[in-house]
Every structure is written in structure tokens, then in C-alpha cells.
Amino acid sequence: MDIDDVKAELGILMTRMQNEPADRHELYLMIMEKLNEMRAFGMPVPEDLVKLEAALEAEFAQDLRDASAGGGHGSGN
């Protein structure tokens, strides 16, 4: 696996994330997968992408906590 190929794929994912905000979770998973591939091959992982991964993970975790605190979806009490 070539580091330039991985960087190019990550760049494409970042562009898609900016252009398709409705698919943020899917793109987060794709970024996470690519970063994990880089880690598995012992490649250097860009710090800015690590920070982005952590920020998105925290955002999605907060969304889950908010949904749980709100009682989920329903027709009322």
C-alpha cells in the first residue's frame, strides 16, 4: 500500500464529507477504516486526521447520549 494512494483517498473522503453532510457517519467510518489501515501497515498517520476522527467520534457519541436521554422516538407519554 502506497502512502500517496492513502492520502489521495483520504482527500477524496474529506471533500465528500464537506459536500455531503448527510453522510457524515458513513464518511467517518470510511476515514476510520483508512486510518486503521495506515496504522496496521505502520504508516505515519496525519495528526489532523486523527483529531478529526476523535472530534467526529465525540460528536456521534454525544448524539447517542442525547437520543438516550430524550427517551428515543415515540408518540408521547
MDAnalysis code that builds the backbone (N, CA, C; Angstrom):
import MDAnalysis as mda
import numpy as np

u = mda.Universe.empty(231, n_residues=77, atom_resindex=np.repeat(np.arange(77), 3), trajectory=True)
u.add_TopologyAttr("name", ["N", "CA", "C"] * 77)
u.add_TopologyAttr("resid", np.arange(1, 78))
u.add_TopologyAttr("resname", ["MET", "ASP", "ILE", "ASP", "ASP", "VAL", "LYS", "ALA", "GLU", "LEU", "GLY", "ILE", "LEU", "MET", "THR", "ARG", "MET", "GLN", "ASN", "GLU", "PRO", "ALA", "ASP", "ARG", "HIS", "GLU", "LEU", "TYR", "LEU", "MET", "ILE", "MET", "GLU", "LYS", "LEU", "ASN", "GLU", "MET", "ARG", "ALA", "PHE", "GLY", "MET", "PRO", "VAL", "PRO", "GLU", "ASP", "LEU", "VAL", "LYS", "LEU", "GLU", "ALA", "ALA", "LEU", "GLU", "ALA", "GLU", "PHE", "ALA", "GLN", "ASP", "LEU", "ARG", "ASP", "ALA", "SER", "ALA", "GLY", "GLY", "GLY", "HIS", "GLY", "SER", "GLY", "ASN"])
u.atoms.positions = np.array([
    [0.856, -1.179, 0.000],
    [0.000, 0.000, 0.000],
    [0.893, 1.230, 0.000],
    [0.622, 2.151, -0.895],
    [1.415, 3.356, -1.052],
    [0.803, 4.492, -0.249],
    [1.619, 5.207, 0.504],
    [1.126, 6.304, 1.349],
    [0.445, 7.387, 0.522],
    [0.942, 7.638, -0.690],
    [0.320, 8.655, -1.540],
    [-1.091, 8.245, -1.948],
    [-1.304, 6.956, -2.189],
    [-2.642, 6.469, -2.528],
    [-3.597, 6.671, -1.354],
    [-3.119, 6.353, -0.164],
    [-3.956, 6.508, 1.036],
    [-4.286, 7.979, 1.257],
    [-3.288, 8.848, 1.102],
    [-3.534, 10.281, 1.272],
    [-4.547, 10.783, 0.245],
    [-4.449, 10.303, -0.974],
    [-5.396, 10.707, -2.007],
    [-6.807, 10.256, -1.652],
    [-6.946, 9.022, -1.179],
    [-8.266, 8.520, -0.782],
    [-8.829, 9.334, 0.372],
    [-7.990, 9.680, 1.342],
    [-8.446, 10.486, 2.470],
    [-8.869, 11.876, 1.995],
    [-8.143, 12.438, 1.040],
    [-8.525, 13.729, 0.491],
    [-9.889, 13.684, -0.169],
    [-10.148, 12.616, -0.898],
    [-11.452, 12.438, -1.536],
    [-12.552, 12.324, -0.481],
    [-12.273, 11.566, 0.573],
    [-13.259, 11.413, 1.645],
    [-13.543, 12.752, 2.322],
    [-12.505, 13.559, 2.537],
    [-12.692, 14.860, 3.167],
    [-13.557, 15.759, 2.283],
    [-13.327, 15.739, 0.994],
    [-14.130, 16.529, 0.064],
    [-15.582, 16.068, 0.094],
    [-15.770, 14.755, 0.089],
    [-17.136, 14.221, 0.144],
    [-17.813, 14.632, 1.440],
    [-17.074, 14.640, 2.529],
    [-17.656, 14.996, 3.821],
    [-18.154, 16.437, 3.785],
    [-17.404, 17.317, 3.168],
    [-17.814, 18.715, 3.076],
    [-19.015, 18.879, 2.165],
    [-19.103, 18.078, 1.113],
    [-20.167, 18.224, 0.133],
    [-21.418, 17.421, 0.471],
    [-21.315, 16.438, 1.340],
    [-22.444, 15.567, 1.656],
    [-22.602, 15.420, 3.163],
    [-23.001, 16.499, 3.853],
    [-23.080, 16.426, 5.308],
    [-24.081, 15.392, 5.823],
    [-25.025, 14.974, 5.011],
    [-25.991, 13.970, 5.456],
    [-25.329, 12.617, 5.658],
    [-24.169, 12.400, 5.053],
    [-23.478, 11.120, 5.149],
    [-22.261, 11.185, 6.081],
    [-22.283, 12.070, 7.060],
    [-21.124, 12.248, 7.945],
    [-20.732, 10.961, 8.643],
    [-21.699, 10.202, 9.109],
    [-21.370, 8.986, 9.843],
    [-20.688, 7.967, 8.943],
    [-21.207, 7.780, 7.748],
    [-20.598, 6.849, 6.796],
    [-19.175, 7.281, 6.444],
    [-18.994, 8.573, 6.212],
    [-17.664, 9.069, 5.886],
    [-16.715, 8.936, 7.069],
    [-17.231, 9.158, 8.279],
    [-16.413, 8.953, 9.477],
    [-15.916, 7.510, 9.534],
    [-16.804, 6.583, 9.267],
    [-16.409, 5.170, 9.286],
    [-15.364, 4.875, 8.220],
    [-15.504, 5.497, 7.053],
    [-14.530, 5.283, 5.988],
    [-13.170, 5.883, 6.364],
    [-13.175, 7.070, 6.967],
    [-11.929, 7.686, 7.417],
    [-11.278, 6.822, 8.481],
    [-12.083, 6.348, 9.420],
    [-11.564, 5.495, 10.481],
    [-10.933, 4.234, 9.888],
    [-11.590, 3.650, 8.899],
    [-11.067, 2.448, 8.258],
    [-9.715, 2.723, 7.590],
    [-9.623, 3.834, 6.864],
    [-8.366, 4.177, 6.184],
    [-7.255, 4.448, 7.194],
    [-7.576, 5.166, 8.262],
    [-6.562, 5.432, 9.281],
    [-6.113, 4.140, 9.950],
    [-7.046, 3.231, 10.178],
    [-6.680, 1.936, 10.766],
    [-5.795, 1.130, 9.819],
    [-6.057, 1.216, 8.517],
    [-5.185, 0.553, 7.536],
    [-3.775, 1.127, 7.617],
    [-3.693, 2.449, 7.687],
    [-2.377, 3.092, 7.771],
    [-1.645, 2.632, 9.030],
    [-2.365, 2.575, 10.135],
    [-1.757, 2.122, 11.393],
    [-1.294, 0.675, 11.281],
    [-2.116, -0.157, 10.653],
    [-1.785, -1.577, 10.523],
    [-0.524, -1.793, 9.689],
    [-0.308, -0.913, 8.700],
    [0.866, -1.031, 7.847],
    [2.054, -0.245, 8.385],
    [1.888, 0.339, 9.577],
    [2.979, 1.079, 10.192],
    [3.271, 2.412, 9.526],
    [2.293, 2.923, 8.794],
    [2.466, 4.208, 8.120],
    [2.211, 5.344, 9.101],
    [2.829, 6.492, 8.866],
    [2.528, 7.642, 9.714],
    [1.101, 8.114, 9.460],
    [0.409, 8.434, 10.527],
    [-0.975, 8.873, 10.431],
    [-0.996, 10.385, 10.633],
    [-1.580, 11.137, 9.691],
    [-1.627, 12.604, 9.828],
    [-2.371, 13.023, 11.094],
    [-1.722, 13.857, 11.892],
    [-2.295, 14.269, 13.182],
    [-3.627, 14.992, 13.017],
    [-3.772, 15.783, 11.956],
    [-5.027, 16.500, 11.768],
    [-6.182, 15.536, 11.522],
    [-5.916, 14.425, 10.841],
    [-6.973, 13.437, 10.608],
    [-7.290, 12.652, 11.875],
    [-6.283, 12.432, 12.705],
    [-6.519, 11.777, 13.991],
    [-7.429, 12.661, 14.848],
    [-7.165, 13.971, 14.831],
    [-8.002, 14.908, 15.595],
    [-9.420, 14.954, 15.032],
    [-9.545, 14.934, 13.711],
    [-10.864, 14.920, 13.082],
    [-11.620, 13.658, 13.462],
    [-10.926, 12.523, 13.412],
    [-11.543, 11.249, 13.787],
    [-12.072, 11.326, 15.217],
    [-11.264, 11.855, 16.138],
    [-11.667, 11.959, 17.540],
    [-12.843, 12.921, 17.702],
    [-12.815, 14.033, 16.986],
    [-13.902, 15.006, 17.088],
    [-15.217, 14.424, 16.581],
    [-15.171, 13.727, 15.452],
    [-16.392, 13.115, 14.916],
    [-16.904, 12.017, 15.837],
    [-15.975, 11.235, 16.379],
    [-16.375, 10.181, 17.310],
    [-17.077, 10.778, 18.524],
    [-16.540, 11.868, 19.050],
    [-17.158, 12.530, 20.198],
    [-18.529, 13.093, 19.828],
    [-18.638, 13.646, 18.627],
    [-19.915, 14.191, 18.156],
    [-20.979, 13.098, 18.075],
    [-20.616, 11.959, 17.502],
    [-21.585, 10.873, 17.368],
    [-21.924, 10.267, 18.730],
    [-20.961, 10.187, 19.619],
    [-21.224, 9.680, 20.966],
    [-22.195, 10.605, 21.689],
    [-22.025, 11.923, 21.523],
    [-22.943, 12.882, 22.141],
    [-24.342, 12.739, 21.555],
    [-24.432, 12.538, 20.246],
    [-25.742, 12.324, 19.619],
    [-26.447, 11.115, 20.230],
    [-25.679, 10.042, 20.479],
    [-26.260, 8.848, 21.093],
    [-26.727, 9.130, 22.514],
    [-25.913, 9.877, 23.276],
    [-26.306, 10.212, 24.647],
    [-27.554, 11.078, 24.656],
    [-27.618, 12.042, 23.736],
    [-28.787, 12.915, 23.639],
    [-30.047, 12.117, 23.294],
    [-29.904, 11.175, 22.367],
    [-31.043, 10.344, 21.974],
    [-31.505, 9.476, 23.141],
    [-30.567, 8.947, 23.895],
    [-30.906, 8.108, 25.047],
    [-31.574, 8.925, 26.143],
    [-31.087, 10.118, 26.371],
    [-31.643, 10.986, 27.410],
    [-33.036, 11.466, 27.035],
    [-33.290, 11.597, 25.744],
    [-34.587, 12.059, 25.277],
    [-35.634, 10.974, 25.251],
    [-35.255, 9.766, 25.596],
    [-36.205, 8.670, 25.619],
    [-36.441, 8.031, 24.280],
    [-35.631, 8.417, 23.289],
    [-35.805, 7.810, 21.965],
    [-36.992, 8.394, 21.246],
    [-37.443, 7.690, 20.230],
    [-38.578, 8.135, 19.419],
    [-39.854, 7.494, 19.940],
    [-40.925, 8.213, 19.885],
    [-42.186, 7.657, 20.332],
    [-43.310, 8.646, 20.102],
    [-44.498, 8.245, 20.441],
    [-45.660, 9.093, 20.194],
    [-46.036, 9.917, 21.404],
    [-45.271, 9.851, 22.484],
    [-45.585, 10.658, 23.667],
    [-45.936, 9.766, 24.829],
    [-46.139, 10.446, 25.997],
    [-46.448, 9.695, 27.232],
    [-47.851, 9.802, 27.598],
])
